[in-house]
């Protein structure tokens, strides 16, 4: 797993500033009062910070943006990074300021002169999230990062606030690593083994193999993987930190590679289908975070892990399969396989754990990308209050999410002449009919949210808090949802 950058919190030491060899970071407001660290830096650089603070260039910076002075006179530092930030910044500005630092972090590390700046812990989270790199398969040119030292007025207090955020960052990294891994490394066996290893954090982990899945009647999930030599599995992760309360269930689609099966995808872009287990990756990252921060909540994470391949044994268009619930499904397109995985795991979760609520996540449809692009996940729900709780959590954590409609009028698009329903409803409202399919496997009394994360799980360019590739979207929002609604 990617190692998070090392963060340390110390009291302000003015003498250390001149001798620090890496990057020195300070925070300024235009025309604002300089704190002790900035005044010392200003003297050491013969008034350069003061001139910068009064410049038109600095005035044009937005909150959380910065400028860099390379190899400044009077310091051993390789650069001074000056960031515009008020003494009491917003959470978003503080995290973005941290992300600027994390993006430019090198081997020599950074000294962050935060003084009495509020939200220093949020700045540290921004640093950690943006400093992430995935170089496990590169030879000789990996990015080594030095430690980050924070000078703050109350180091113990800031460190205490930063500790649960470090757990969130590690959960995000776990998700990113899983999504970034190639499928010849992250096989179904390897994925399950990585989750089993989290037992050392206090999670209870159970792996259901194909023989057990057959006994349970998971015909839909097993049909997806029957063309692959990699065995299909369901992994159950339990965190019990809230007494006897009924758990929140998180359910993720874990298709480690998706060719589309017999309904094979075009070759262009197929290499990106290593990310088709993104929903399972998020569930795994959230469970890791909850265990690391010892959350006072009951949460069970379930992931269906399969591979969708073309083969003589593969599921065919026109096949009729039987789900664990007992509903029969006519398969019109074998590339609409994620909903077949999820429907069985959703039913198993309800039958086994009687959850108080369910959230499922999947890189489910290209249609959601057409509708929402790469800035927002699609949110579908049968419960307004539960949905509002999640949307609030996502907004507070800066993770884009937009509610989409459901309705019985879409059910007619899923009617089958030969079976109880078919697995696709045509091009119109593709992400909605996919969600409508899943809702058929949710018991009426269970609050439920479906998150279609096809557009946000992996992006081609860098974002504010991540390099190009896997984003880890959803770990922070779901951890916030657990904290705000489900912790005792």
Secondary structure, DSSP 8 states (H G I E B T S, - for coil): ------EEEEE--HHHHHH--SEEEEEE-TT----HHHHHHHHHTTTHHHHHHTSHHHHT--TT-EEEEET-TT---SEEEEEE--TT--HHHHHHHHHHHHHH--TT-EEEEEET-TTHHHHHHHHHHHT----TT-SS-------EEEEETTHHHHHHHHHHHHHHHHHHHHHHHHHHS-TTTS-HHHHHHHHHGGGGGT-EEEEE-HHHHHHHT-HHHHHHHTTSSS--EEEEEEEE-STT---EEEEEEEEEEE--TTS---STTGGGGGGTTHHHHHHHHHHHHHHHTT-SSEEEEEEEEEEE--STTS--TT-EEE-TTS-EEE-S-TT--HHHHHHHHHHHHHHHH--SEEEEEE---SHHHHHHTTT-EEEEES-HHHHHHHHHHHHHTT--EEE----GGGGGGG--SSSSEES---STTHHHHHHHHHHTTS-TTSEEEEEE-TTTSEESS-BTTB-SEE--TTHHHHHHHIIIII--
